[in-house]
Amino acid sequence: MDIDPLRITGWWFLGFGYNFMAPATRSSLLYHDHEVSKRHQVLLLFFVLVLLIVPLFARPIYSPSRQLLSYSELHPQPTQQKSLSSSSSSLTTAANNGTSRNATDREFRAAAHEVPSGPNPEQNNESAAAMEALRASSVPSLSNIPNALHQSTFFKPKLINFQSSPFIPSWSFSSTYHKITSTPFKVFTITSSSTVSTENIPPPPEPKLETKIKDEKFDWFSKWYPILPLCDLDKRVPHGKKVLGLDIVVWWDKNESSWKVFDDACLHRLAPLSDGRIDKLGRLQCAYHGWCFNGSGHCKLIPQAAPDGPPVHTFKKACVGVYPSSVQHDIVWFWPNKDPEYKDIVKKKTPPYIPELDDPSLTKWFGNRDFPYGYEVLIENLLDPAHVPYAHYRIIQAPPPKVKIDREGGKPIELGVKQLDINGFIGKAEWGGGNFIAPYLYHAYLDPTADLVKESASSSGNKAAQLFFGQKLEKPKVLFTFFCVPVSPGNSRLIWCFPNYFGGWIEKFVPKWMFHIGIDLVVQDSDLYLLHVEERKIMDAGLANWQNACFVPTTSDAFVFGFRRWMNKYTGGQVNWGGKFSGTIPLTPPREQLMDRYWSHVVNCKSCNYAYKSLNILEVSLQVITFVSIGIVAATKQGVMSAAARTMVVSMAIVCFVASRWLAHFIYKNFHYHDYNHSSH
């Protein structure tokens, strides 16, 4: 029996008309009541005519007698115009000579990894999304690829005959499937035969290999998250932080010799425990009323409770929430779930492991920074090497290109995403590659087998690599590691680590805070405002419209596109904040507040904080010396002090005053606010 969609449509119209009328009117129709109003008679006549006329134009979607369509039928020429529904029905026809309908269906689906077309809203929605993505651009680009490609919903002929449209270039999609013993992959290649001029448009990025995982969603609250490096944590005081929208306090429990992570709220009146102190017994004490908690979160003291009264401190209500915590790679981590079942989660699942960060022969330079833009923008910026010559001009010296096309030295960069699944993706580059481990870890590495590294085998670049690693580069080595922590909407935190072999002797002569001054200029000042404004424009366009709002036609954007694709496919395009936020981001503050260094880094860095306090003391001391020197000269009688001594004291006062003014400027510029104007560089 043929399935007649138009006849079904006619019956649907009749049923709709029948249910549209009032119950009393339906009753009068059933029992031939001649008092039916003229309006309802007209409606009834309309639906009956639809039922009679529609079948005349019907054609079957599936017929066992039809043969499997040829390639020319699946891809009609411009003179053979077919409707979208005809193309869909052609794809799902799967009959073979002399075989049964069911057997043919199974063979066709096994060959095409697709299912017959039908009234499936999910398929129609995804096909519509594919068409909208293709209409968004008049030239081939990565932004035209649909957000979510599914093994059962991606139909080649279901797109439309683009050759008949003067506004949309024609596309040819080809899918190749490789059988791998562990995990199946799908390769998507894109070619263009459009008549639209693409003389100056670079080719689209390399094909991407994507793992076929059905209906997987990323769980943001079942991962370990880094808080701060150990070098920036003071065991004498508690530290308050926000991660994934959770307010937490990190403190050192000397009784158990371990770092603890609690809810940053005393259960008495919800005062922040991070503003408290660690008492002489090693307990975390709330600064509001003195309640004390041990490393297990149990309340050990309520000073206001009567000694002979009920032991209210033992009540469960008085206990503070405790998160599982761990230390790995000299970083404190926590698991964002206080449920007792996760108490020993570290025995089952550990934080991400990077061998270079656990190598005792390597020196590891750590740092951290809070940013006034979101986690997504932070990762995109780190995944994008093409912005370095421009956003960090004269700050980071990139290798010069063979052919210099502008002052900054920009050049094409070959990047590609080799594999993408729920755990992140593997990226390949001309110097090696970079891996994104969901949701926050990105590390880049040098590969001695990469073309760019081979070319520089006898150049200064390879000598620099040997200096950096302390030996000849014979196997891939991690260059840098970035941990991008989601804090709250519009805010993020970066923890970075640069493993190297030569830093040990440098740290003996150069303090860490001097390195951080240079990194501050690179990491924060030079592109901070650009990224802050960029995020707000993306939010205005809508997170779901990122691919339409942004044009990413070159291979240098492959890592960025891979990350956005991962976000769209596995997280719905945004971070799960556990219902704490509405999705809005903070308003843009004044530029000086936006680019402030003190609260975003100095207070969170032990080395910079110590330097800041020391330099302020030195500045005050110089001012005191200045005023004391002038006072001595003014109070001393003419004959008591010689002219030479008087001149020397006055000169010293002037030098101290100038030094104090210069030092005040140095402190403000390097520890508070350093503006960066791209037009002047």
VOROVEX-404066 format. One line per 4 residues: their letters; for each residue x, y, z of C-alpha. Coordinates in steps of 0.001 Angstrom, whole numbers, always signed. Each point is the difference from the previous one (the first is absolute). Layout:
! residues N
a) X,Y,Z ~ ... $
//
This chain:
! residues 681
mdid) +0,+0,+0 ~ +1346,+3440,-1005 ~ +254,+2727,+2586 ~ -1888,+2996,-1378 $
plri) +1011,+3144,+1964 ~ -2499,+2261,-1795 ~ -2908,-2304,+762 ~ +1137,-27,+3622 $
tgww) +118,+3808,-175 ~ -3589,+65,-1204 ~ -1173,-2207,+2865 ~ +1925,+2254,+2386 $
flgf) -1839,+3055,-1357 ~ -3340,-1739,+475 ~ +897,-1000,+3550 ~ +1215,+3502,+761 $
gynf) -3257,+1476,-1272 ~ -1984,-2465,+1984 ~ +1859,+900,+3214 ~ -74,+3706,-834 $
mapa) -3769,+198,+309 ~ -1732,+239,+3331 ~ -1179,-3256,+1611 ~ -3662,+954,-602 $
trss) +667,+558,-3693 ~ +1789,-3353,-316 ~ -2996,-1675,+1593 ~ -2360,+1650,-2487 $
llyh) +2110,-1257,-2896 ~ +24,-3579,+1277 ~ -3740,-87,+486 ~ -895,+1916,-3225 $
dhev) -1267,+3032,+1807 ~ -1154,+2507,-2642 ~ +464,+2924,+2350 ~ +3758,+146,-646 $
skrh) +1164,+3559,-513 ~ +1006,+1174,-3435 ~ +3607,+647,+1184 ~ +497,-3597,+1040 $
qvll) -1553,-1267,-3233 ~ +2599,+1956,-1953 ~ +2825,-1391,+2156 ~ -1265,-3535,-429 $
lffv) -264,+439,-3779 ~ +3610,+1308,-70 ~ +1467,-2971,+1842 ~ -1996,-2496,-2083 $
lvll) +1287,+1609,-3219 ~ +3571,-203,+1329 ~ -518,-3700,+753 ~ -1269,-657,-3561 $
ivpl) +2465,+2141,-1958 ~ +3297,-683,+1818 ~ +257,-3740,-936 ~ -86,+956,-3706 $
farp) +3506,+1477,+359 ~ +1405,-2665,+2290 ~ +3055,-2074,-824 ~ +1453,-2790,+2144 $
iysp) +3116,+578,+2118 ~ +923,-3656,+111 ~ -811,-2685,-2491 ~ +1574,-3500,-31 $
srql) -194,-71,-3763 ~ +2284,+3016,-481 ~ +3701,-501,-723 ~ +2874,+1507,+2003 $
lsys) +594,+3531,-1318 ~ +3106,+731,-2021 ~ +2514,+2711,+826 ~ -1536,+2334,-2604 $
elhp) -3377,-370,+1679 ~ +1429,+710,+3426 ~ +1839,+3090,-1330 ~ -2303,+1647,-2607 $
qptq) +1387,+2538,-2443 ~ -1360,+3567,-122 ~ -2483,-987,-2712 ~ -1388,-2795,+2154 $
qksl) -1574,+1964,+2807 ~ -1297,-2104,+2864 ~ -1618,+958,+3239 ~ +1551,-617,+3398 $
ssss) -2490,-2710,+767 ~ +751,-1751,-3324 ~ +3732,+8,+765 ~ -644,-1409,+3451 $
sslt) -2215,-2741,-1363 ~ +2620,-869,-2629 ~ +2662,-502,+2668 ~ -2103,-2321,+2098 $
taan) -1023,-2242,-2921 ~ +1828,-3264,+615 ~ -1261,-2837,-2107 ~ +2239,-2541,-1703 $
ngts) -914,-2315,-2921 ~ -1443,-3264,+1282 ~ +441,+800,+3699 ~ -2516,+754,+2705 $
rnat) -750,+3530,+1220 ~ +1395,-621,+3522 ~ +3242,-1519,-1251 ~ +525,+2895,-2386 $
dref) -609,+2490,+2800 ~ +2648,-1620,+2151 ~ +2565,-34,-2818 ~ -654,+3602,-980 $
raaa) +244,+1241,+3581 ~ +3194,-1984,+593 ~ +1554,+1599,-3078 ~ -1120,+3573,+618 $
hevp) -200,+38,+3833 ~ -3405,+1610,-406 ~ -3623,-896,+693 ~ -2997,+391,-2306 $
sgpn) -1492,+3468,-141 ~ -3330,+484,+1653 ~ -1981,+2232,+2293 ~ +2840,+363,+2478 $
peqn) +150,+3517,+1497 ~ +3544,-479,+1261 ~ +1306,-743,-3490 ~ -1924,+2889,-1521 $
nesa) +1302,+2395,+2631 ~ +3626,-1001,-527 ~ -374,+163,-3799 ~ -1501,+3466,+330 $
aame) +2925,+1003,+2200 ~ +2376,-1241,-2705 ~ -1769,+2065,-2660 ~ +58,+3121,+2168 $
alra) +3740,-434,+621 ~ +632,-301,-3742 ~ -2104,+3043,-844 ~ +1980,+2091,+2525 $
ssvp) +3012,+334,-2308 ~ +568,+480,-3708 ~ +3413,-1659,+63 ~ +1216,-3302,+1372 $
slsn) +1116,+275,+3603 ~ +79,-1954,+3183 ~ -2891,+2018,+1326 ~ -2278,-1763,-2475 $
ipna) +371,-3376,+1670 ~ -3031,-933,+2127 ~ +463,+28,+3753 ~ -892,-3621,+569 $
lhqs) +551,-2650,-2665 ~ -1670,-3256,+895 ~ +418,-3368,-1583 ~ -3735,-425,-485 $
tffk) -1011,+3513,-944 ~ +2516,+1299,-2539 ~ -1517,-427,-3475 ~ +1916,+1085,-3056 $
pkli) -2875,+481,-2487 ~ -2236,+1434,+2668 ~ +1843,+3349,-186 ~ -1366,+1690,-3193 $
nfqs) +1129,+535,-3531 ~ +2262,+2949,+692 ~ +924,+368,-3659 ~ -3417,+1460,-697 $
spfi) +511,+2790,+2527 ~ +1958,+3116,-1051 ~ +775,+850,+3634 ~ +1276,-3304,+1397 $
psws) +2996,-1873,-1437 ~ -470,-3621,-891 ~ +1651,-2473,+2329 ~ +1030,-3587,-290 $
fsst) +127,-1978,+3231 ~ +1762,-3317,+174 ~ +124,-2268,+3011 ~ +2658,-2637,+424 $
yhki) -168,-2484,+2830 ~ +3031,-1812,+1409 ~ -312,-3093,+2086 ~ +2280,+258,+3014 $
tstp) +226,-2706,+2579 ~ -595,+2246,+2986 ~ -2172,+2918,-1102 ~ -1735,+808,-3312 $
fkvf) +730,+3335,-1587 ~ -1714,+2081,-2677 ~ +1888,+2219,-2436 ~ -1770,+2960,-1562 $
tits) +1523,+1627,-3070 ~ -1295,+3174,-1613 ~ +569,+1171,-3550 ~ -1493,+2905,-1902 $
sstv) -1075,+330,-3618 ~ -1632,+3373,+401 ~ +123,+2601,-2738 ~ +451,+2669,+2675 $
sten) +3439,+1551,-204 ~ +2361,-1380,+2622 ~ +3193,+1485,-1332 ~ +1143,+1364,+3356 $
ippp) -1728,-2534,+2222 ~ +2387,-2563,+1531 ~ -975,-3695,-109 ~ -1968,-1432,+2914 $
pepk) +1843,-1825,+2787 ~ +989,-3617,-233 ~ -2655,-2666,+513 ~ -711,-847,+3587 $
letk) -364,-3402,+1543 ~ -2862,-254,+2438 ~ -920,-2774,+2360 ~ -3563,-1186,-375 $
ikde) -1442,+84,+3500 ~ -3752,+99,+282 ~ -1871,+2271,+2393 ~ +2922,+593,+2377 $
kfdw) -121,+3077,+2209 ~ +2960,+1382,+1879 ~ -417,+40,+3779 ~ +1716,+3130,+1319 $
fskw) -316,-1121,+3621 ~ +1748,-3343,-407 ~ +3513,+1305,-710 ~ +2953,+1076,+2114 $
ypil) +644,+3753,-118 ~ +3280,+1793,+820 ~ -174,+2739,+2634 ~ +3504,+1456,+386 $
plcd) +3642,-1146,-171 ~ +1593,-900,+3326 ~ +2600,+2736,-471 ~ -2759,+2628,+244 $
ldkr) -1741,-1413,+3084 ~ +880,+1126,+3521 ~ -513,-2683,+2637 ~ -550,+2613,+2698 $
vphg) -3232,+1444,-1399 ~ -3144,-1246,-1784 ~ -471,+884,-3670 ~ -3376,+753,-1562 $
kkvl) -649,-917,-3633 ~ -2884,-428,-2416 ~ +1,-2927,-2418 ~ -2915,-1030,-2230 $
gldi) -2183,+2456,+1882 ~ +821,-1629,+3367 ~ +1444,+2106,+2834 ~ +2685,-2084,+1680 $
vvww) +2708,+508,+2614 ~ +3378,-1767,-161 ~ +1995,-416,+3218 ~ +2812,-2102,+1430 $
dkne) -997,-2494,+2675 ~ +3166,-536,+2008 ~ -1637,-2782,+2019 ~ -452,-2143,-3116 $
sswk) +2843,+1626,-1986 ~ -2177,+574,-3039 ~ -1817,+2734,-1884 ~ -3737,+191,+620 $
vfdd) -2734,+1528,-2140 ~ -3220,+1150,+1710 ~ -3093,+1946,-884 ~ +903,+3628,+604 $
aclh) -2879,+544,+2427 ~ -323,-534,+3731 ~ -3321,-1729,+689 ~ -704,+2389,+2865 $
rlap) -777,+3156,-1999 ~ +1702,-853,-3341 ~ +2995,+2265,+586 ~ +2974,-807,-2309 $
lsdg) +2499,-2339,+1616 ~ +2683,+1278,-2376 ~ +74,+3211,+2061 ~ +610,-2015,+3147 $
ridk) +3202,-1378,+1469 ~ +1704,-3228,+1006 ~ +137,-243,+3788 ~ +2814,-1363,+2131 $
lgrl) -1548,-3495,-49 ~ +62,-82,-3784 ~ -3750,+471,-442 ~ -1724,+2315,-2464 $
qcay) -1638,+2773,+2006 ~ -2776,+2260,-1203 ~ +880,+3641,+612 ~ -3619,+998,+646 $
hgwc) -848,-1974,+3183 ~ +2994,-2282,+496 ~ -1516,-3341,-1019 ~ +2800,-2517,-670 $
fngs) +90,-2920,-2439 ~ +2384,-2910,-391 ~ +1236,-1547,-3245 ~ -3109,-2167,-315 $
ghck) -2331,+2985,+106 ~ -1314,-772,+3492 ~ -607,+2940,+2299 ~ +2276,-372,+3042 $
lipq) -817,+3205,+1850 ~ -2915,+2422,+348 ~ +1172,+2595,+2555 ~ -3547,+1268,+568 $
aapd) -1317,-3437,+1054 ~ -337,-646,+3762 ~ +2510,-2594,+1281 ~ -2690,-1877,+1928 $
gppv) -2580,+255,-2812 ~ -675,-2318,-2930 ~ +3028,-660,-2251 ~ -1337,+2072,-2877 $
htfk) +3369,-15,-1730 ~ -458,-3708,-714 ~ -3203,+540,-1952 ~ +215,-794,-3702 $
kacv) -1430,+3421,-762 ~ +3151,+1599,+1457 ~ +2360,-1869,-2345 ~ +1460,+1717,-3069 $
gvyp) -13,-1576,-3469 ~ +3231,-1762,-987 ~ +1154,-635,-3573 ~ +2414,-2814,-944 $
ssvq) +3457,+1463,-589 ~ +3345,-1195,-1299 ~ +3467,+1271,-916 ~ +1509,-884,-3367 $
hdiv) +2679,+1742,-2080 ~ +484,+2429,+2933 ~ -3570,+1255,-457 ~ -2919,-320,+2422 $
wfwp) -3062,-1561,-1635 ~ -3551,-520,+1177 ~ -3032,-2034,-1096 ~ -3089,+2281,-176 $
nkdp) -2421,-2381,+1691 ~ -447,-321,+3768 ~ -2052,-3197,-148 ~ +1503,-2626,+2375 $
eykd) +232,-2511,-2841 ~ +2817,+2111,-1497 ~ +2033,+162,+3201 ~ +2616,-2417,-1377 $
ivkk) -407,+893,-3671 ~ +3767,+542,-307 ~ +457,-3787,+287 ~ -2159,-523,-3084 $
ktpp) +723,+3099,-2041 ~ +3011,+2297,+217 ~ +708,+3436,-1505 ~ +1530,+102,-3504 $
yipe) +3553,-1309,-25 ~ +2763,+1660,-2050 ~ +3386,-1781,+261 ~ +2083,+3177,-524 $
lddp) -1643,+1641,+3003 ~ +1031,-2941,+2150 ~ +3616,-123,-1167 ~ +2302,+975,+2908 $
sltk) +2776,+1010,-2411 ~ -2199,+2751,-1439 ~ -497,+3448,+1462 ~ -3639,+1029,-88 $
wfgn) -1005,+3662,-170 ~ -3533,+454,+1303 ~ -2280,+2988,-83 ~ -3676,+887,+248 $
rdfp) -2245,+2816,-1172 ~ -3687,+898,+262 ~ -1590,+1480,-3128 ~ -3106,+2151,-566 $
ygye) -1205,-2187,-2849 ~ -1437,-3496,-195 ~ +1577,-3405,-74 ~ -945,-591,-3649 $
vlie) +1767,+3149,-1218 ~ +3064,-803,+2117 ~ +426,-3439,-1567 ~ -611,+1328,-3501 $
nlld) +2750,+2568,+472 ~ +2504,-2617,+1136 ~ -933,-2324,-2871 ~ +667,+2762,-2534 $
pahv) +3695,+447,-925 ~ -829,+2341,-2892 ~ -766,+2949,+2307 ~ +3470,+62,+1577 $
pyah) +1832,+2207,-2569 ~ -2782,+2591,+131 ~ -1499,+85,+3511 ~ +3463,-482,+1574 $
yrii) +2065,+1962,-2484 ~ +3577,+606,+1243 ~ -801,-1913,+3198 ~ +239,-3566,-1278 $
qapp) +2540,-553,-2747 ~ -1531,-2500,-2418 ~ +2188,-1752,-2612 ~ +151,+2165,-3155 $
pkvk) -1894,-1334,-3024 ~ +1761,-946,-3226 ~ -1995,+2630,-1864 ~ -817,+3073,+2051 $
idre) -3332,+1508,-1001 ~ -312,+2625,+2737 ~ +1916,+1685,+2785 ~ -1149,-2417,+2710 $
ggkp) +968,-3150,-1889 ~ -3288,-1860,-214 ~ -77,-3156,-2083 ~ -2239,-3003,-797 $
ielg) +25,-2595,+2760 ~ -907,-3589,-713 ~ -2127,-1354,+2855 ~ -2364,-2944,+73 $
vkql) -2161,-1921,+2441 ~ +852,-3661,-226 ~ -2587,-1365,+2412 ~ -2905,+1539,+1885 $
ding) -2131,-1681,+2633 ~ -1560,+729,+3377 ~ +3441,+22,+1655 ~ +1361,+2762,-2264 $
figk) +2058,-162,-3182 ~ +3484,-636,-1338 ~ +1422,+2823,-2087 ~ +2808,-214,-2535 $
aewg) +2204,+2914,-991 ~ +3077,+631,-2105 ~ +2172,+177,+3122 ~ -1594,-2978,+1773 $
ggnf) -3451,+435,+1427 ~ -2180,+760,+2963 ~ -2504,-2015,+1977 ~ -3199,+1327,+1515 $
iapy) -1085,-2157,+2950 ~ -3532,+958,+949 ~ -987,+2213,+1539 ~ +2994,+2192,+929 $
lyha) +3411,-1423,-952 ~ +1993,+956,-3081 ~ +3654,-813,-493 ~ +2150,+475,-3094 $
yldp) +3068,-2049,-843 ~ +2901,-94,-2448 ~ +332,-3084,-2173 ~ +3433,-728,-1548 $
tadl) -1723,-1778,-2905 ~ -2068,+3090,-920 ~ +954,+1782,-3230 ~ +672,+3384,+1586 $
vkes) +2285,-1546,+2634 ~ +1883,-1972,-2643 ~ +559,+3131,-2065 ~ +1513,+1792,+2992 $
asss) +2215,-2914,+1036 ~ +3156,+2039,-550 ~ -1479,+3428,+621 ~ -75,+2225,+3056 $
gnka) -3531,-1184,+691 ~ +1224,-3508,+696 ~ +2825,+1357,+2180 ~ -2605,+1872,+2011 $
aqlf) -1974,-3197,+346 ~ +3124,-1821,+1196 ~ +611,+2755,+2548 ~ -3606,-171,+1121 $
fgqk) +8,-3766,+431 ~ +3669,-337,+895 ~ +559,-2766,-2513 ~ -477,-932,-3635 $
lekp) -3666,-242,-945 ~ -585,-3675,-797 ~ -3628,-478,+1070 ~ -3020,+2268,+491 $
kvlf) +417,+2434,+2892 ~ -2645,+2122,+1685 ~ +677,+3718,-477 ~ -2678,+1443,+2264 $
tffc) -3117,-1069,+1839 ~ -3079,+2123,+588 ~ -2811,-745,+2444 ~ -3025,+2141,-905 $
vpvs) -2374,+52,+2964 ~ -3643,+1131,-372 ~ -694,+2383,+2894 ~ -3357,+1613,-786 $
pgns) -1704,+1470,-3090 ~ +2384,+2607,-1387 ~ +2884,-1047,+2277 ~ +2706,-2640,-245 $
rliw) +3342,-979,+1491 ~ +3175,-1136,-1716 ~ +2649,-2158,+1661 ~ +3058,-466,-2161 $
cfpn) +3144,-2122,+249 ~ +3156,+120,-2130 ~ +2185,-3092,+577 ~ +3666,+522,-889 $
yfgg) +3511,-1175,+830 ~ +1771,+3331,+406 ~ -2237,+1790,+2499 ~ +1667,-1341,+3124 $
wiek) +3095,+2172,-137 ~ -1953,+3031,-1289 ~ -2343,-61,+2999 ~ +3028,+276,+2288 $
fvpk) +808,+3440,-1416 ~ -3294,+1329,-1381 ~ -3101,-19,+2220 ~ -3223,-1416,-1380 $
wmfh) -1907,+3270,+208 ~ +2280,+1550,-2632 ~ -1022,-2710,-2462 ~ -3632,+568,+896 $
igid) +275,+3683,-916 ~ +849,-980,-3565 ~ -2618,-2736,-101 ~ -2599,+2441,+1302 $
lvvq) +601,+2214,-3005 ~ -379,-2976,-2342 ~ -2782,-1936,+1684 ~ -2195,+2819,+1240 $
dsdl) +622,+3506,-1256 ~ +634,-316,-3724 ~ -3178,-1857,-980 ~ -2200,+178,+3097 $
yllh) -2219,+2829,-1226 ~ -382,-1608,-3428 ~ -1236,-3251,+1510 ~ -2261,+1721,+2517 $
veer) -1823,+1893,-2752 ~ +4,-3036,-2295 ~ -1879,-2060,+2582 ~ -2733,+2614,+291 $
kimd) -471,+86,-3759 ~ -284,-3794,-61 ~ -2595,+149,+2759 ~ -1944,+2629,-1964 $
agla) -16,-2274,-3050 ~ -964,-3021,+2105 ~ +2164,-2967,+992 ~ -1865,-2254,-2428 $
nwqn) +828,+2377,-2888 ~ +3767,+15,+485 ~ +644,-1691,-3333 ~ -2210,+2485,-1834 $
acfv) +1389,+3034,+1808 ~ +3678,-965,-434 ~ +1696,-724,-3316 ~ +2820,-2525,+398 $
ptts) +1139,-1028,-3502 ~ +3684,-863,+609 ~ +1781,-2941,+1546 ~ +1488,+2235,+2705 $
dafv) -3466,+1,+1635 ~ -340,-3801,-2 ~ +688,-377,+3742 ~ -2470,+2770,+833 $
fgfr) -2649,-1540,-2196 ~ +690,-3411,+1519 ~ -558,+1385,+3482 ~ -3277,+1691,-985 $
rwmn) -1094,-3206,-1660 ~ +749,-1920,+3185 ~ -1970,+2554,+2023 ~ -3017,-160,-2313 $
kytg) -49,-3766,-251 ~ +586,-1052,+3596 ~ -895,+2974,+2218 ~ -2773,+1794,-1855 $
gqvn) +2365,+2871,-803 ~ +440,+1300,+3555 ~ +1293,-840,+3478 ~ -2360,-1660,+2447 $
wggk) +23,+2247,+3076 ~ -2367,-2230,+1952 ~ -2849,+2497,-246 ~ +1903,+2679,+1923 $
fsgt) +6,+2614,-2767 ~ -2495,+1265,-2554 ~ +2534,+107,-2846 ~ +593,+3763,-9 $
iplt) +3531,+1353,+344 ~ +1162,+3020,+2019 ~ +36,+3478,-1501 ~ +3286,+1409,-1262 $
ppre) +1742,+1933,+2812 ~ +2340,+2978,-551 ~ +3152,-929,-1892 ~ +2270,+492,+3015 $
qlmd) -2134,-2381,+2061 ~ -354,-2436,-2883 ~ +3765,-342,-436 ~ +911,+125,+3686 $
ryws) +2894,-2314,+875 ~ -122,+121,+3753 ~ -3272,-1830,+671 ~ +307,-2281,-3016 $
hvvn) +3531,-1224,+687 ~ +2118,+1663,+2680 ~ -2146,-1018,+2979 ~ -79,-3586,-1318 $
cksc) +3735,-301,-678 ~ +2268,-444,+2995 ~ +3090,+1329,-1781 ~ -1679,+3078,-1485 $
nyay) -1832,+756,+3232 ~ +3239,-109,+1963 ~ +1733,+2223,-2578 ~ -2904,+2451,+49 $
ksln) +147,+402,+3778 ~ +3799,+265,+14 ~ +105,+2621,-2736 ~ -2653,+2056,+1767 $
ilev) +2082,-64,+3176 ~ +3021,+1093,-2028 ~ -1956,+2862,-1557 ~ -1126,+1270,+3402 $
slqv) +3556,-336,+1306 ~ +1352,+2124,-2831 ~ -2568,+2676,+715 ~ +903,-36,+3697 $
itfv) +3690,+353,-858 ~ -844,+2930,-2277 ~ -1910,+1947,+2650 ~ +2475,-843,+2775 $
sigi) +2916,+1178,-2150 ~ -1702,+3286,-819 ~ -909,+444,+3664 ~ +3601,-532,+1079 $
vaat) +1289,+2544,-2482 ~ -2631,+2535,+1027 ~ +545,-466,+3755 ~ +3792,+33,-65 $
kqgv) +1699,+3301,+537 ~ +2226,+1408,-2648 ~ +3271,-629,+1793 ~ -766,-3467,+1327 $
msaa) -159,-1759,-3396 ~ +2490,+655,-2749 ~ -1149,+1045,-3417 ~ +1139,-3307,-1490 $
artm) -1973,-2015,+2558 ~ -3039,+2183,-488 ~ +224,-481,-3752 ~ +336,-3765,+391 $
vvsm) -3043,-236,+2298 ~ -2109,+2126,-2326 ~ +1111,-2092,-2972 ~ -911,-3193,+1847 $
aivc) -3448,+1425,+801 ~ -565,+835,-3657 ~ +1137,-3446,-1128 ~ -2244,-1739,+2560 $
fvas) -2951,+2153,-993 ~ +481,-749,-3710 ~ +502,-3689,+789 ~ -3185,-108,+2072 $
rwla) -1991,+1629,-2812 ~ +1432,-2410,-2580 ~ -684,-2944,+2304 ~ -3593,+1130,+576 $
hfiy) -504,+110,-3781 ~ +1649,-3419,-370 ~ -2268,-1526,+2653 ~ -3130,+1485,-1519 $
knfh) +868,-1027,-3546 ~ +1078,-3565,+803 ~ -2219,-910,+2927 ~ -3155,+2040,-606 $
yhdy) -713,+1268,-3495 ~ +1919,-49,-3245 ~ -1982,+1203,-2991 ~ +823,-1351,-3435 $
nhss) -738,+2025,-3143 ~ +356,-2050,-3178 ~ -14,+3043,-2250 ~ +3249,+1223,+1554 $
h) +1872,-3258,-528 $
//
